[in-house]
Amino acid sequence: MNRRNLYILLFLASGFAAIGQPYPSRLGRFQVDQKKGCASFTVTVTNLLPGTCLPGVSPCAIDYGDGTALQTNPPLPITHTYTTAKTYTLKVIYQSLAVQVDDIAITVDANTQANFEIHACSAYQAVIKVVDNSYDQYAINFDKNDNVYDFVLPFSNNIVTPAYAYVPPPPQPNTYFAIVQGRNLNSATNCTPSQQAFTTLSVLPAPVLKTLTSIDNTSVKLDFTIAPNIEYRLEIAVNSSSAFQILQTVFGINTVTLAGLKLDNNYYCFRLGAYDPCNNVSTYSNLICSDKFSVTAQSDVNKLVWSTGAIPFLTGYSIQIKVGNSTTSLPISGAVQNYDDINIICKQNYCYQITNNYSGGGKSISLEKCATSFSNKVPTAANDISAVINTGGVDLSWVQDPKFTPVNYNVQRSGNGSGFSFFTTVTAAKLTDNSYTLGGKYCYKVNYIDKCDNISAPGTISCPLRFEGTLDKKNAISLVWSSYNGWKNGTKNYIVEKYNVQGTLIKTFTVTDTVFVDDQPDPTNQLVRYEVKAISNDPGLTVSVSNVLEFVKNANLYYPTAFTPNGDNVNDGFMVNGQFIVKMSLKIFDRWGSLLFTSEKNEPWDGHRDGKPMPASTYIWKVDITDLAGRTYTEHGTVALIRN
C-alpha cells in the first residue's frame, strides 16, 4: 500500500462520515441523512415512523427550527436547506401519539474556505502546508484537474503533506491548481474548498536581501525579494560567528521586523534560505549585517566607531550627517570602520547614521546616533587693538582669530598708572569710550568669551597716542607723542599730518621716532593743525590716530629803531612789517601824545607833519593789527628820527 492511500484509509477509519450514513432522531421515529455540515446545508428526512404523517389517519407536522412555517404531512422526499451557521432543533410533531414530539439537533457550520500554503520544491515537486484550524480534517488535491484527493489529513498545527511529484515529466514548469477542503467528523463533505494556482520549478531561485534598517536598539527591519510559493528560513549569526541559526520561517511576505536584539552591544548578520522541504536543503541569499555603532563627543571632534560583518561583500560605507534641518552624505572606504568629524561647531547637536553598501546593491542602515559637540580650546587673545582719538573720546577696535566666534568682549581699563579693572562688555569688536581724556592716561586690554563658553587670555595693552607740542618765538613747532603699543607685532612708523585752517591736508611727514620739529618756513598758513597716525607692521589693521593739536603762529613784527629822512633813499621812512597780517593801522605820536601821523594802508612815515619836517627826536609808534587767524591786538614802541 502506498503512503498516499495509507493516509486516506487511516482517516476514514478515524470516523470520517461516509456519504448517506443515516442519523436517527432522539426517539428513533425518523432519520436524517446528515446532521452536520457547512452552510448552505441540505438535510433529507427519511424513515418516518410507519403509519404516521398520513392525512386523516395520523397527521404530523415538521418544524425545521429556523423560523420557516410548519410543514404538515409533507410528501416524500422531505428536504430542507439551512443557510445560516447555527445549531437548530428539527422536530416532527405527531398528533396521534402519546409522546407527540421527536427531534434531532442539526449543526450548521460556517462555510469557511481552508487556508493553506503550497511550498515549491526542486525537480517539479511540492508540499502543501495547512495553516487552518477551522476543521477536523483536510482533504488535499495537488491538481484539481484529476478530481482525486491525494491526502486526507487530520487537524494539527501546520499540517504538512508528504512530497508530491507532478507528472508527466518535462516540458516543465507547468501551472496547476491545488485545492484543500475542510471537513469535520460526522459531517457532510459540502464545505467549499479553497484553491490556489501553482507553478512548478526545476530549481529554487536564491532570494535577495535588499535592506536592513535598524529601528531602535532592540529591533531591525529586513526587506527582501522573494518568489511565490517558496518557504524561506531566516537565519542569524551574532558578531563574528559563522554559525547561523534559524530565526523564523518566512512565507508570502517580503519584509519582517525582528525584536529582542542588542544593537548597542552586538552586530548581527542575516541570510535568507529558500527552503526545499522535499529534500531538506536551502538555497541561500546574500549576507547583510547590522552595525554596532557609537558616537562620542570630544573636544573639537565627534568620533564615530562601528563594527560589522560580511566584510568581503562590502563596497564601502556612507555616513549621513544631520545638523538641524541640513543633511549631508559622506562616502567612506570599505576598509575603514571609524571617522573623526572635525567639521563641527560647538554646542550643536549632530546626528549620524551609517549605511553599509554591499555588492549587488544590498544596504544596511544603522541606528541614528547623536552627540552635542563641544570645545575646550582656549581662544587666541585679541592682540591687535587700534585706537582713534576724536572729539568725543576714543574709538577702539580690535581683531581676533576668526577660528573663534566671540559671544561678547570684556574690556578692562587702567588710568594714570593704576592697575586694570573691568570697564565694560560689548558684543562687537569695537568700543567708544566717551569718558577718555588725555590727562587720564588711559590704557585698555580686551578678552572675550567664545560661543563654546571658553575665555581667552587678555590681549595686548593698548594706550592711545597722547600727542603734545610747543610753538617757539620763531614759529618753529616741536611735536612729541607716546609710542603706540597696541599691536602684537608692533608699529612700523608714524605719519605726521599737517592741515590748514580749512582742514585741508598740507603735508605729511613719515618718521620712525616719536618726536618731530616743523621749522620749515610757511608764510601762508598761520593756523595749523597736526595729528599723528601709527601704522602697524601687520597689514590690514586699523590705523591708530592721536588727538589733534592746533597752533596759531605769531605775526613776528619787525621795524627799525631809527630812521634818517634825508632823501638819500636809504632808511628815509619808518614803517612796521610782519607775517600773517591782514590789516594794520599805524599811528605816530610825539612825546606829549600829539598825533603826528596815521595810516590804514601800512604806509611809511617820512618824518613830516602836515608837510613840515619834524625835528630830530624820539617818537612813539602804535599799530592796531588783525592777523590771518582773525586775532586783533595792539603793539607799540619808539623810533628815533635822526637829521644830519
Phi, psi and omega in degrees: 000129179282165186296326179299310181292330179297316178301318182295314183293319181302317186273342168291322180290337183281001175119013178295133186286124174283147182297131177089001178294126183278151177235118183284155176285177184301319181260000178077017183275344176206171179228160170235150180287330177215143176243002180209139178183178182269147176291138358280137191235120182257129181248137175249124179268128182224174173054044173300150180306127184302140179082007181247171179057037177249128182301131177078348180252296178217076185294156175213169176221148180248128175250113184281350174080006181247016177092355176285162183294150176300142179252116186262129178044055185294148175284155177276153350285150181262117179230153177208141182248128176260132185252345185243135180295121182180165172260125184245157172249112177271124184239142167246123185252116182259130182275335188260359183256156180295313174263107193279335190246129168237150187209169175209145178277130177248121181255122177249116180268156174297140182272083184260129177285134183294140179265128181211163176238142173249122186254124181284148170237167174288171178061034174061042178244170178197162167231156175247133178246120180269120181244060187218147179229027184271341189230166178279330184217162178222127176262132191234133176229121182284341179211104187296342182293339179269356174057028180235124173284122185279329182215145166237113188244142177287159178295134164201164182296125175055060177297136177234129179284164167296166178297143179234128180259126178280135177231158004284170179296181185318150019287129178226163000286166179220156181258131181235169176239113177267145179230148175226128179244129175278141180221151175245154177296145180053042185222155174293157180260046185259006181291140183290125179286156173261158189220141176221141173279147182213135177248126182287156182231145174280320175223155178273125178289147178288137175286171180231120171281124185262306187218135168249124180240119176283124184268307175213188187285003177235358186213152176225160174240132179248131173246139185209167178253127182231170174249155180291153173063029175238133174273132180245150176239119180272127184240153185225146171226146185255130178054229187272007182294142176260000180271107179272143178239145179291127182261314178193163177265141183234133178210127172074009177230157181242016175207144175221151174245128184248133181243177177079017180266170177230079187291337179282343182250336186221164162244153187233135176250143184232149168217154182241124181255130170282109190270132176259099184290343179284330184240000178057045176229162180230146172252120194264151175279184169292164175268148173214137189230148173281177179242137164270111197227135177220151176232129180234128177273127171235171183302118175068014178204140168254120186260123178253130178224135177215161174219148183202177181246191181056038184304319182300338183264356182280135173260349179150181180235163166226142180249122174268125183244122183241125176229112183060236180264006182257136179228131176233158179237135185235120178283143181229141178301147181293342181275352186256140177229036174203158180204134176254113179270104179259355179271064186234160175242132186298154175066023174246150180268121179249133178242137185233149176216132181262135172243120173276128178252123184252154172298140185094352174099359179291153180221147172233126184249123185283176168295155173274125179243137186236154176208145175265119185287155176210167176216134173246021179286128180288124182296149175296139182295155173278093190261002182233098181245128176252146182230128178238115179276135177223182184294339181264003182136231179221138175259123177252142173216152184209167177231156174216171183304123181292352176292343182245139181251108182288147169268316174202163181246138174256121182255129175250151182222144172235157180216138177053040175083000179284169179289165180282145175217160182302134181248307180194170176239134178228159180260340177256162184277052178198159182203140170249120177260100181284349179267004181294137172223153177297322182292336180288341181049052184281147172228158187223154167212155190230137162230173184212160173254125181272175184292348176268009178071023176261145184254129178283162171287156176299144181272195180295155179273132179245121174245114182304151179298122175257118194244128180225164178192165179224154178241123180268182185292339180265014180066022171276134184251122178256125183244144178212145181212164179280150176293144176263129185228032183273357185246140186296328180258014170081182184259134180282311180193180178236147175241121176265122181251134183245129183237152176270186186294335178276357180087011178275134179293125181267313186200154174238149178229124179261124183223160175251348178269179179251019175227152178202138178243123176257096180244017179285137180302137180211080184287352185272321189250106178280317178262125178228152177234148181229146166216158183244137176242132177264134181250129183282152171293333179268125180292154175092351180274148179297136178293136174271137188233137181279180168290165182262133174252139180238134180231140174244113184287154179283152177290331178054069181294147173221143187198155178281154176268351178203157175210159186233091182282070184248010174081009181270009178063018175237115178054044183277343183223167179243129175210161179250133179235165178181173179273157169060024182270126177266321183211139179213133177249124182254133177228141179241134180235151171275182186291346178262004175090009178282136180284123181256328188205145173213147180208134176262357185249017180056044178272151181285151174269128185263013177085012181248159171227119181053038177084358181254133180294139177270149182289159175302128181185183175256129184241159182254133176244155180213134177235139170253121191240141166240123184258181183297334180280358180085006180279147174238135180202167184240138174234152177212165179187193179234154177219141180264129175263122185243132175236138180269000000 
